[in-house]
Every structure is written in C-alpha cells, then in structure tokens.
C-alpha cells in the first residue's frame, strides 16, 4: 500500500527539524562566543545573523542539500506567514522581560536585599538547594491565599524594587549564571526580532 504524506504533517516535521537545527547551532555558538571570545554582551551581537545568512546563502547555492532547502523554506514561510506577527509580539515581550531582569540584577536596593536575605536565612533558605527542598513553604503572603500567584506575577513582570532584589538574590544563588544566560538570551531575542522583521518586510 502506497504511503501518503499529509502536507500539514510534512510541514510540521520540517518545522521541528528546523527548530532542532537552530537550537543545536545557535545557542552553543552564542555561549562559546560569550565564554571564550567576548564577555561583553554586545560583542556577540550579529553572530547568529551571520550564521543564519551564511546558511541561507549556502542553501541557495545547493551546498547544504535537502536540509538547506527545508531551512530556507521554513524561515521564509514562518516570517512571512501568519505566525510572523505572533513571533514579533512574543519576541518583544521576552526582550522586555530579559531587559528587566538585567536591569534589576544591577540596580537593586541594597538595604531591602539585606533585609530579605536576613529573613530567608532565618527560615533556613541560603541557597537554591534549601529553597527547592522547601518551596511549598516559601510564600510572600501566606499559605493558601489566592493572592500569591498574582503577587508573584507582579514581582516578575512589572518593574519594582522587590522584583529587582529577587532577581539579584537568584543571580547570587546561581553564582552569576542567571545574569549570564539572561544576557545571552536577550541578545538572541534582539537578533531574532531583527531577522523576523527583515524577512517579513524587507527580504524579496
């Protein structure tokens, strides 16, 4: 019996393959550049764009075979299709969020941070392991209240001194890795936004 490939299923497979290729190339490339070449976050700006445009050029010249054709087709289809606008909105949101984290980590209130660290230490919270072991007991308002999730969202998504202190403490608990990864992700989102806008509105 002849196997029939549904167009939507094939498209989904191509999208997943493209995401896998980009994940396997872009994030390691960014981290390696940031770790061993330049620890100044703007220094790696353009790295992903360069890799992507090189891939598209090689694909156009048939140097990447069938994989190159899939990647090219999915990039243009995604940017110019109905998902392009959605991607732009999501990217802008993440850029805002990561920028907020970086700003907060570097502009927290020292006195408020000391008070919160003292309160956490008194409850036995001194690192990520102790927080993970007792996360069900860690609340800002009290157990059982329906305001806790809402209050947490306010802390995370809206600029405020308490949120800045929380970001700074989490960064300390991760030995600076939170700031490291958030910086990498911010640059990634900025480049992705620029690429989506380029392929949607400029590229012909």
C-alpha contacts under 8 A as a table, 3 or more apart, distances in Angstrom:
res1	aa1	res2	aa2	distance
5	X	9	X	7.12
5	X	10	X	6.72
6	X	9	X	5.23
6	X	10	X	6.24
7	X	10	X	5.12
7	X	11	X	6.09
8	X	11	X	4.97
8	X	12	X	6.11
9	X	12	X	5.05
9	X	13	X	6.20
10	X	13	X	5.06
10	X	14	X	6.22
11	X	14	X	5.06
11	X	15	X	6.18
12	X	15	X	5.05
12	X	16	X	6.19
13	X	16	X	5.20
13	X	17	X	6.11
14	X	17	X	5.03
14	X	18	X	6.08
14	X	70	X	6.39
14	X	71	X	7.84
14	X	74	X	7.20
15	X	18	X	5.07
15	X	19	X	6.15
15	X	74	X	6.45
16	X	19	X	5.10
16	X	20	X	6.09
17	X	20	X	5.02
17	X	21	X	6.18
18	X	21	X	5.08
18	X	22	X	6.20
18	X	70	X	7.40
18	X	71	X	5.67
18	X	74	X	7.21
19	X	22	X	5.19
19	X	23	X	5.99
20	X	23	X	5.14
20	X	24	X	5.99
21	X	24	X	5.18
21	X	25	X	6.20
22	X	25	X	5.19
22	X	26	X	5.49
22	X	27	X	7.89
23	X	26	X	5.64
23	X	27	X	5.96
24	X	27	X	6.76
24	X	28	X	6.84
25	X	28	X	5.93
25	X	29	X	6.07
26	X	29	X	5.15
26	X	30	X	6.12
26	X	48	X	6.22
27	X	30	X	5.11
27	X	31	X	6.14
28	X	31	X	5.10
28	X	32	X	5.96
29	X	32	X	5.24
29	X	33	X	6.10
29	X	48	X	8.00
30	X	33	X	5.18
30	X	34	X	6.03
30	X	44	X	7.05
30	X	47	X	7.29
30	X	48	X	7.52
30	X	184	X	6.90
31	X	34	X	5.03
31	X	35	X	5.91
31	X	184	X	7.11
32	X	35	X	5.13
32	X	36	X	5.85
32	X	37	X	7.48
33	X	36	X	5.53
33	X	37	X	4.99
33	X	38	X	6.22
33	X	44	X	6.63
34	X	37	X	5.95
34	X	38	X	5.12
34	X	39	X	5.05
34	X	40	X	7.41
34	X	41	X	7.07
34	X	44	X	6.71
34	X	184	X	7.70
35	X	38	X	6.67
35	X	39	X	6.22
36	X	39	X	7.60
38	X	41	X	7.35
38	X	43	X	5.95
38	X	44	X	7.00
39	X	43	X	7.44
40	X	43	X	5.35
40	X	44	X	7.62
41	X	44	X	6.02
41	X	45	X	7.31
41	X	183	X	6.55
41	X	184	X	7.13
41	X	187	X	7.31
42	X	45	X	5.14
42	X	187	X	7.47
44	X	47	X	5.61
44	X	187	X	7.83
45	X	48	X	7.54
45	X	187	X	6.34
45	X	191	X	7.29
46	X	49	X	5.04
46	X	50	X	5.98
46	X	191	X	7.01
47	X	50	X	5.20
47	X	51	X	6.33
48	X	51	X	5.05
48	X	52	X	6.01
48	X	188	X	7.54
48	X	191	X	7.10
49	X	52	X	5.14
49	X	53	X	6.01
49	X	191	X	6.71
49	X	195	X	7.28
50	X	53	X	5.33
50	X	54	X	6.00
51	X	54	X	5.14
51	X	55	X	6.14
52	X	55	X	5.06
52	X	56	X	6.21
53	X	56	X	5.01
53	X	57	X	6.06
54	X	57	X	5.08
54	X	58	X	6.13
55	X	58	X	5.16
55	X	59	X	6.00
55	X	64	X	7.90
55	X	68	X	7.26
56	X	59	X	4.97
56	X	60	X	6.06
56	X	68	X	7.14
56	X	71	X	7.74
56	X	72	X	6.01
57	X	60	X	5.06
57	X	61	X	6.33
58	X	61	X	5.02
58	X	62	X	6.22
58	X	63	X	5.02
58	X	64	X	6.21
58	X	68	X	7.50
59	X	62	X	4.88
59	X	63	X	5.53
59	X	64	X	5.16
59	X	65	X	6.97
59	X	68	X	4.42
59	X	69	X	6.02
59	X	72	X	7.04
60	X	63	X	7.52
60	X	68	X	7.67
60	X	69	X	7.60
62	X	65	X	5.57
62	X	68	X	7.29
62	X	69	X	7.92
63	X	68	X	7.59
64	X	67	X	6.05
64	X	68	X	4.70
64	X	69	X	7.69
65	X	68	X	5.53
65	X	69	X	6.83
66	X	69	X	5.21
66	X	70	X	6.40
67	X	70	X	5.18
67	X	71	X	6.25
68	X	71	X	5.16
68	X	72	X	6.14
69	X	72	X	5.23
69	X	73	X	6.06
70	X	73	X	5.18
70	X	74	X	6.07
71	X	74	X	5.24
71	X	75	X	6.07
72	X	75	X	5.29
72	X	76	X	6.38
73	X	76	X	5.51
73	X	77	X	5.97
74	X	77	X	4.96
74	X	78	X	5.82
75	X	78	X	5.31
75	X	79	X	6.14
76	X	79	X	5.25
76	X	80	X	5.92
76	X	199	X	6.54
76	X	200	X	7.69
77	X	80	X	5.46
77	X	81	X	5.54
78	X	81	X	5.25
78	X	82	X	7.53
78	X	83	X	5.97
78	X	84	X	5.83
79	X	83	X	6.97
79	X	84	X	4.53
79	X	196	X	5.35
79	X	197	X	7.56
79	X	199	X	5.88
79	X	200	X	5.12
80	X	83	X	7.78
80	X	84	X	5.88
80	X	199	X	6.99
80	X	200	X	4.78
81	X	84	X	5.61
82	X	85	X	6.39
82	X	86	X	7.37
83	X	86	X	5.10
83	X	87	X	6.01
84	X	87	X	5.05
84	X	88	X	6.28
84	X	196	X	6.89
84	X	200	X	7.26
85	X	88	X	5.10
85	X	89	X	6.39
86	X	89	X	5.22
86	X	90	X	6.25
87	X	90	X	5.12
87	X	91	X	5.96
87	X	196	X	7.85
88	X	91	X	5.13
88	X	92	X	6.15
88	X	193	X	6.18
88	X	196	X	7.15
88	X	197	X	7.71
89	X	92	X	5.25
89	X	93	X	6.30
90	X	93	X	5.08
90	X	94	X	6.30
91	X	94	X	5.14
91	X	95	X	6.08
91	X	189	X	5.94
91	X	190	X	7.66
91	X	192	X	7.54
91	X	193	X	6.11
92	X	95	X	5.04
92	X	96	X	6.20
92	X	189	X	8.00
92	X	193	X	7.49
93	X	96	X	5.15
93	X	97	X	6.20
94	X	97	X	4.89
94	X	98	X	5.94
94	X	186	X	7.61
94	X	189	X	7.07
95	X	98	X	5.34
95	X	99	X	5.93
95	X	186	X	5.85
95	X	189	X	6.20
95	X	190	X	6.76
96	X	99	X	5.17
96	X	100	X	6.09
97	X	100	X	5.06
97	X	101	X	6.35
97	X	157	X	6.72
98	X	101	X	5.04
98	X	102	X	6.29
98	X	182	X	5.94
98	X	183	X	7.40
98	X	185	X	7.47
98	X	186	X	5.74
99	X	102	X	5.19
99	X	103	X	6.07
99	X	186	X	7.02
100	X	103	X	5.14
100	X	104	X	5.95
100	X	159	X	6.95
101	X	104	X	5.12
101	X	105	X	6.08
101	X	164	X	7.28
101	X	167	X	6.27
101	X	179	X	7.85
101	X	182	X	7.48
102	X	105	X	5.24
102	X	106	X	6.40
102	X	179	X	6.49
102	X	182	X	7.21
102	X	183	X	7.22
103	X	106	X	5.34
103	X	107	X	5.91
103	X	164	X	7.72
104	X	107	X	5.03
104	X	108	X	5.63
104	X	161	X	7.88
104	X	163	X	7.18
104	X	164	X	3.98
104	X	165	X	7.03
104	X	167	X	6.28
104	X	168	X	6.86
105	X	108	X	6.16
105	X	164	X	5.94
105	X	165	X	7.16
105	X	167	X	5.46
105	X	168	X	4.39
105	X	171	X	7.24
105	X	179	X	7.46
106	X	168	X	7.43
107	X	164	X	6.96
108	X	113	X	7.38
108	X	161	X	6.43
108	X	164	X	5.04
108	X	165	X	5.22
108	X	168	X	6.90
109	X	112	X	5.41
109	X	113	X	6.13
109	X	161	X	6.53
109	X	164	X	7.63
109	X	165	X	6.64
110	X	113	X	5.02
110	X	114	X	6.15
111	X	114	X	5.18
111	X	115	X	6.34
112	X	115	X	5.13
112	X	116	X	6.22
112	X	162	X	7.69
112	X	165	X	7.21
113	X	116	X	5.16
113	X	117	X	6.03
113	X	165	X	5.48
113	X	169	X	7.64
114	X	117	X	5.12
114	X	118	X	6.07
115	X	118	X	5.15
115	X	119	X	6.23
116	X	119	X	5.01
116	X	120	X	6.06
117	X	120	X	5.05
117	X	121	X	6.00
117	X	126	X	7.96
117	X	169	X	7.93
118	X	121	X	5.14
118	X	122	X	6.19
119	X	122	X	5.16
119	X	123	X	6.57
120	X	123	X	5.18
120	X	124	X	6.31
120	X	125	X	4.95
120	X	126	X	6.79
121	X	124	X	4.90
121	X	125	X	5.05
121	X	126	X	5.54
122	X	125	X	7.41
124	X	130	X	6.97
125	X	128	X	7.90
125	X	130	X	5.31
125	X	131	X	5.65
126	X	130	X	6.41
126	X	131	X	7.59
127	X	130	X	5.58
127	X	131	X	6.46
127	X	173	X	5.46
128	X	131	X	5.08
128	X	132	X	6.03
128	X	173	X	6.03
128	X	174	X	7.50
129	X	132	X	5.12
129	X	133	X	6.19
130	X	133	X	5.19
130	X	134	X	6.42
131	X	134	X	5.32
131	X	135	X	5.40
131	X	138	X	7.63
132	X	135	X	5.14
134	X	137	X	5.51
134	X	138	X	6.65
135	X	138	X	5.16
136	X	139	X	7.76
137	X	143	X	7.30
139	X	142	X	5.57
139	X	143	X	6.51
139	X	148	X	6.96
140	X	148	X	6.88
141	X	145	X	7.25
141	X	147	X	7.57
141	X	148	X	6.29
142	X	145	X	6.15
142	X	148	X	7.61
145	X	148	X	6.07
146	X	149	X	6.72
146	X	150	X	7.61
147	X	150	X	5.27
147	X	151	X	5.87
148	X	151	X	5.07
148	X	152	X	6.02
149	X	152	X	5.05
149	X	153	X	6.31
150	X	153	X	5.17
150	X	154	X	6.40
151	X	154	X	5.10
151	X	155	X	6.33
152	X	155	X	5.09
152	X	156	X	6.21
153	X	156	X	5.08
153	X	157	X	5.86
153	X	158	X	7.88
154	X	157	X	5.47
154	X	158	X	5.38
155	X	158	X	6.03
155	X	159	X	7.47
155	X	160	X	6.81
155	X	162	X	6.71
155	X	163	X	4.70
156	X	159	X	7.96
156	X	163	X	6.07
158	X	163	X	7.90
159	X	163	X	6.91
159	X	164	X	7.60
160	X	163	X	5.36
160	X	164	X	6.39
161	X	164	X	5.07
161	X	165	X	6.32
162	X	165	X	5.19
162	X	166	X	6.27
163	X	166	X	5.00
163	X	167	X	6.22
164	X	167	X	5.16
164	X	168	X	6.21
165	X	168	X	5.01
165	X	169	X	6.09
166	X	169	X	5.17
166	X	170	X	6.14
167	X	170	X	5.21
167	X	171	X	6.10
168	X	171	X	5.02
168	X	172	X	6.21
169	X	172	X	5.01
169	X	173	X	6.13
170	X	173	X	4.96
170	X	174	X	6.24
170	X	178	X	7.20
171	X	174	X	5.19
171	X	175	X	6.26
171	X	176	X	4.99
171	X	177	X	6.52
171	X	178	X	5.02
171	X	179	X	6.23
172	X	175	X	5.02
172	X	176	X	5.72
173	X	176	X	7.60
174	X	177	X	5.39
174	X	178	X	6.22
175	X	178	X	7.82
176	X	179	X	5.63
176	X	180	X	6.36
177	X	180	X	4.75
177	X	181	X	6.08
178	X	181	X	5.40
178	X	182	X	5.99
179	X	182	X	5.12
179	X	183	X	5.93
180	X	183	X	5.36
180	X	184	X	6.43
181	X	184	X	4.98
181	X	185	X	6.07
182	X	185	X	5.02
182	X	186	X	6.00
183	X	186	X	5.11
183	X	187	X	6.41
184	X	187	X	5.42
184	X	188	X	6.23
185	X	188	X	4.83
185	X	189	X	6.12
186	X	189	X	5.17
186	X	190	X	6.21
187	X	190	X	5.13
187	X	191	X	6.21
188	X	191	X	5.33
188	X	192	X	6.09
189	X	192	X	4.92
189	X	193	X	6.02
190	X	193	X	5.20
190	X	194	X	6.30
191	X	194	X	5.07
191	X	195	X	6.15
192	X	195	X	5.06
192	X	196	X	6.13
193	X	196	X	5.23
193	X	197	X	6.18
194	X	197	X	5.25
194	X	198	X	6.04
195	X	198	X	4.96
195	X	199	X	6.08
196	X	199	X	5.32
196	X	200	X	5.92
197	X	200	X	5.13
197	X	201	X	5.79
197	X	202	X	7.37
198	X	201	X	5.55
198	X	202	X	4.93
198	X	203	X	5.99
199	X	202	X	5.81
199	X	203	X	4.77
199	X	204	X	7.84
200	X	203	X	6.63
